[in-house]
Amino acid sequence: MTPLLETDEQKALRSAVCALGTRHGRDHDRAALWSEAGKLGYLGVNLPQEYGGGGGGIAELSIVLEELGAAGCPLLMLIVSPAICGTVISRFGTDAQKQEWLPGLADGTRTMAFGITEPDAGSNSHRITTTARRDGDTGDWLLTGRKVFVSGVDIADATLIVGRTEDARTGRLKPCLFIVPRDAPGFGRRLIDMELHAAEKQFELVLDDVRLPADALVGDEDAGLLQLFAGLNPERVMTAAFAIGMGRHALSRAVEYARERAVWKTPIGAHQAIAHPLAQAHIDLELARLMMQKAAHLYDSGDDIGAGEAANMAKYAAGEACVKAVDQAVHTLGGNGLTREFGLASLVTAARVARIAPVSREMILNYVSHQTLGLPKSY
């Protein structure tokens, strides 16, 4: 059973990260916040202690991201570097890979991006065309393909790339994970011009016969989807934390405004037309957090199947709650909600991210209808 209350250690972590986020605030310097969070041990709270981490799990890391988001300074790379890449390497990497990467990912001195999405594959990971083949003379890997919407490649030391290798027995392609250094020959990137204003930029990647040593492969060549989803479930939990934190931040700004803004000598928050939608937004965010906590607990306890369902539900619920909270916050402030002073207008675009990435709400509904309800597929 998922604990209904957080442990004392988790409560203390939440309080400490809240204080850190409050000090940095909405106008934070991303690099400075990342560095301080790393020195304090928050970035690697989910990674093994023997490699410099905190020995916790995704439950603890989601607390970090949620509280930073609630303070107005979310760190998007928390989803990618320690949650996805750190988890995959800690679970499936070789001793050498763990020694090389985990200490730096834990203290924030090194970061890793994650590349899975492709222009023509979309949500269908089975159509990934980035391929890896062996060089028979050297044993090296050669990677060829394209990726899009990869966050933070310019600030990452390497990118964990999802490619496909051919099964010698069946001839079918299966997913595998490779660590690609930022400066690898043939590894090119192009900045994608986004309306979303975030510190972490989005890139299209081109891999043109990128040569990698044999030990660039993470885990077992035959493990396939098992290793891939070991990283995708934490990604969904952390995206939920990202959305809940953003929704809490928007809601707190709206509540503060509704308390202070007076019309005809009465605070607007006294009117039910203002108060009730804000109360509903708070309820939706709290319910989404409960599902997120359940998903994190299941994942940290080793129940990958149970975590898959819960993580998808948490991501869905958090995305919906975030969009509604941001929309209601802007509506509460009226014209002020679109000014730079209050910082809510930029969240209108950012909140949509939680609905469409890393998987759309429609694909989550597909997952639940097929996997949970047992309904037939339409595709």
N, C-alpha and C positions, 0 to 999 in steps of 0.2 A: 504493500500500500504506500502511496505517496504521503509523506508527512504533511499535515495540514499547516504546521508552523515551521518556520526556519529554525535551524540550530542557532545557538548563541554565537558560534563562530561566523555563521552566515549573516546574522544580524549585525555583528561588529564590522564585518566586511562592507556591508551595505552602508553603514553609517560613515565609515572611513572614506569610501569612494564618493559618497555624497559630499563630504567636506572638501575633497579634492576637486570635484566638479564645480562646486560653488566658488572656490577660489579662482578657478580659471574662467568660468562663465561663458556666455554666448560669444564674446569677442576673443576667444582663446587663440593662442598660437598652437597649431596642431603638433608641430615638432616638439615644442616645449612640454606640452601635456603628455605626449607619448613617452618622452624621456623620463619625466617624473613618475608616471604610472609604472614604467618599467623598473625604475630604481626601487619603488615601493613594493614591487612584487605582484602588482595587479594584472599585468599583461599575461603572465605565465601561471596564473593561479590554478589552471587546469592541467598543467604539465607535470610530469613526474619529478619528485624531489631530487632524485639522484642526478638529474640533468638541470638543476637550478630552478625548477618550478615549485609551485605551492602544494602539489600533491592532491589538489582538489579535482573538480570535474567541471562539466559544462554548466552545472547548476551554479557554481561559484562564478564562472566567467560571465554567464548571463546577467548576474547581479551587477558586475562591473560595468557592462555595456548599458544596462538599463539605467543605472544611477547617473552615469556620465550623460546619457541622453536626456534624462530628466532635468539635469542642470544646464542643458543647452549646448553641450560639447561632446556629442557622440564621436567615437572613433570607429569608422567603418572598417578599418583594417583589422580590428579585433575579430570580426567575423571570419576573415580570410586567413590571417597569419597564424595566430595560436589555435583558433577553433578548428578550421579545416585542415590546414597544412600540418600544424603541430600535432593534432590528433592522429592524422594518418601516419605520420612518421613515428610517433610514439607507439602506435599499435602495430605497425607493419614494417617499419624501417629496420635496416641492419644496425648493428652496434655502432659502426662507423658513421652512418647517417645520423643516428641519434646524437652521437658525440659532437658531430660537426654543426648540427642545426639547432637542436633543442635549447641549449644554454642561451644562444643569441635570441631565439624566438621568445624565450621566457623573460629576458631582461630588456627586450626591445631594441637591442643593438643591431639585430638583423631582422629582416622581414621577408616574407614570401607571399607572392601573389598566387592566384589559382585560376587556371584557364580550362574551361569546359565548353562554354557556349560557342556554337559555330553559326555562320551566316545562314546555312541551309538546313541545319539540324533542329534549331529551336529547342522545344521541350523534349524532342525525341532523341534521347542519348544513344539509341541504337543506330542512328544515322550519322554519328560522328565519323568524319572522313579523315581526320588527322591520323596518319599511319606511322608506325615505327617498324623498321626492318633491320635485320642484322647485317652488318658488313662481315661477310664470311672470312675475310683475310685478317681482320683485327678483333672481331668480336664486339666492336662498337655498335651503338644504335644510331640509325639515321631517321630523324623525324621530319615529316613533311605535312603541311596543312595550314589552316587558318583558324583563328579564334577571335571572337568579338566580345565587347563589354567586359573586359578584364580590368579590374580595379587596381590602381596603385602600382602598375608595372614599373613606372619611372622611379619609384622610391624603394622598390623591392630588390633584394639581392638576387633572387631567383624566382622562377614561376613553376609551380607544380602543374604540369600539363597532362591532361587526360588524352591519351592517344589510343590506338588500337593495334594489336599485333595479331598475326595469323596463327591460328591453332594448327600445329603440324599434323594433328590427327584428323581434324575435320575440315580444315581449310577455311573455317569461319573466323571472322574477326571478333576479338574480345577486348574489353577496355583494360588499359594498364596506365600506370602513373609514372611520370618521369620528372626529375628535378632538372630544370633548364636554367643555367646561370644567365644573368642579365646580359653579359657581354659575349655570349656564345656566338661564333660566326654563323651567319645565316638566320639569326633570330632578330627579326625586325619588328618595329612597333609604329603605329600611327595614332595620333590623338584623335578621338572622336569628339566632335563639337556638340556638346550637350547643353540643353537649357537648364539642366540641374546644376546649381552652383554648389560644389562640394570641394573640400580640400583634396580628396582623392579623385584623380581623374580617371576617365575610361579610355581604353585603348583597343585597337584592332591589332592582332599579332599575325605575323607571317613567319612560318617556319619553312625555310628552304634548305632541305637536306642538312638540318642541324645535327652535327656529329656529337654524340655523347658517349662517355665511357660506359662500360657494361654496368658499373655500379650506380649509374644514374637512375636505374629502375628501382622504384620503391615497392617492396613487398614481392609477392610471388607472381610470376608471370601468368600462372593459371588461376589466380584467385578471382579475377574479373570483377563482377559487380559487388562482391562482398567488400572489397577495399574501397571502392568508389563510394558506396553508401555509408561507409564508416565516417566519411567526411561530410556527406550531404545532410545527414540527420542533424549533426551539430550546427550546420549552416542554417537550417530551418529554425532551430531553437534560438540561435543568436539573432536571426532576422526578426523573430518575434520580440526579443529583448530590445532590439533597435527601435521597433515600431512602438512598443509600450513606453519606452523612455521618451520618444518624440511626442507621443500623445500626452503623456504626463506633463511634459514641459509646456505644450500648448495650452493644456487645461489649466495649469497653475497661473499662466499669464492671464487667461480669461477670467478666472476666479478673482484674482487680485484686482483686475480692472472693474469687474462687476461689483465688488465691494466699495470701490472708491468713486466710481463714476455716478454722479447724482443727476437726476432729471426731475424737475418739480420737487426739489428738496428730498427726494427718496433715492437711495442707491438702486441702480437698475437690477442688481442681484436680488432685490426683494420681490421682483415680479416673477411669477411662475413661468412666464414665457421665456425668460432668460435662465432662471434657476433650474427648471426641470430638464431641459436638454443637456445642461452641464452635469447634472446628477446622473443622467443616463450615460453620458460619455464616461464618467468615472466608473460606473458599474460595469460597462463593457470592457474597460481596460483592466479592471480587477479580475473579471472572469477570464480574460485572455491570459493574464499572468498565472492564474491557477493551472490552466492547461499547459502553459510553458513550463511551470515547475514540475508538473507531472512528467512531461516529455523529457526534461533534463534528468529527473530522478530515474526514469526507466533506462535512459541511455547510460548513465553513470553506473547503474547496477548491472549492465551487460545485456539487457533485453533489447537487442537491436530491432526485432520485429515489432514489439510493442511500442518502442520509441518511434518507429517509422510512422505509425498511425497518429500518435500523439503529437509528434513534431509537425506533421502536416496540418493537423487541426489547430495547433497553437499558432502556427504561422498565418493560417487563414484568419483566425479570430483576431489576432493582433493587428493584422493589416487592415481589416474592416474597422476595428475600434480606433485605430490611429487616424484613418481618413476622416471618420466622423468627428473625432475630438478636435482635429485641426480645423475642419470646416466650421464647427460650432464655435471654436475660439475666435476665428476670423469674423464670423457673423456677430459675435458678442461685441467685438470692438468696433464694428461698422467700418467706416473709412480708416480709422486708426489701425485696423487689422491689416491694411495693405501698405502701411508705411514701414520704412527701414527702422524707425525708432523702436518699434515693438517686435520686429523680427519674426512675424508669423507668416507673412506672405510667401517667403521662400520655402516654408514647410508644406505649402499646398502641393508643390511639385514633389518635394522629397517624400511626402506621405504616400504618394502613388507608388513609389519604389517597393514598398512593403506588400503591395497588392500584386505586382507583376514579377518581382524577383525574389529569390532565385527560381521560383516556379509560380506560375499564374494561379489565381484562385480557381479557375476552371479546371486546371490539371489536378488540383487538390480535390475538387469535387469528383473528378473522375476516379481518383485514387480511393476515396471513401466509398463511392458507389460500387466500385469493383471489389476492392479488398475487404471492406467492412460489411457492406450490405449484400455482396454476392451477386450483384446485377451484371448482366452480360455487357461486354464491351461494344462500343460503336465503331471501333477502329481496330 
